[in-house]
């Protein structure tokens, strides 16, 4: 799952600094993940990975063209007080990530 999330962050054009905050990893840890080296993943990291995969999946359901989902992540959104979803994620706050996940899952269900 960590490999998939690093690919998703790459598709969303998330820089390494923001990715570290999103995943609550240090720069060395994230560099290892990008190289495919995954040490023990704790509960917090597991929850972040599952949340990010769920966000990605909901976007894929909502937008048949994946590029539209990627673009959605980069545009200001009134649901997030005018912030871009990626900026919300980049704060590294797990609560905000979970709220985004719940919002997108509800939207994807229609």
N, C-alpha and C positions, 0 to 999 in steps of 0.2 A: 504494500500500500504506500509506503514511503517513496518508492520509485515513481509510482503513478502521480503522487502529489507534487514531486519535484518537476515532473513533466507538465502538469497543469499550471504550476506557477510560472514555468517558462512560457507556456502558451499565452498566459495572461500578461506576459511581459513585466513580471514582478522582479525588481532588482534584488540583489542578494541581501542588502541591508533590511529591506522590508520583509523578505522571506524569512529572515532570522527572527524578526519580531512576530510574524504570523505563526511561526512554528515554535516559538520560544526556545530557539537554539542559538548557541554561540556561532561565530563565523566559522570556526574550525569544524564544528559538528555539521553545519549545513554544507560546507565544502566536501566533507566526507560523503554526505548523503548524495550530493550531485555526482560524485564519482562512483556511487553504487555501494558504498561501505556503510552498513547499518548496524550500529551496536544495539544493545538492549533499548527498546522503546518503552518509556514509562507510561503510566495511565494518562497523564496530561497530554503527552505527545500523541497517544493513540486517539484520544478524544478529538484533538485538533485535526488529525488525519481523516478520521471518519467524517467530521463536520465539513472539511474542505471537499472531500469526495462527494458528499451529499449536495453541496452547493453546485459543484460541477455537473452532477447528474441532473439536478433540477433545471439548470440552464440548458442542458442538451435536450430535455423534454420540451421546454418552452420555445426554444429556437432550433428549427431544423438545420439551419446553417450555423455551424459552431462559431463562425466568426462574429455573428450577431451577439452571441452570448459573451464572447470575449470583449466585444465593444461595450456591451451593457455594463460590464465590470469596471470600465474606465470612464463612464459618463456620470456626471452629477445626477443624483436621484432624490426626489422630494421625500421618499420613504426614509431616507437616511439623512434628513435635515440638510439636503443639498450637497452632501458629500458623495464622492465616487465610492462605490462598494469596495474597491481595492484599498482606498484610503481607510475605510472603516476596518477592514481586515488587518491592515498594516499597523494599527494601534496595538495589536497583539492581545486584545481583550477577548477572552474566550466567551464571555457573556454576549458581546456584540456579534461574534461569529455565530453563536447558536441562534440568536434572534434573526440574523440574516438567513440562516438555514431554514428556520421555521417559516419565515416569510416566503422564501422561494419554493419550498415544498408545498405551501398552500396555493401559491400562484400556479405551480405546475399541475396541481390537481384540478385547477379551474374552479 
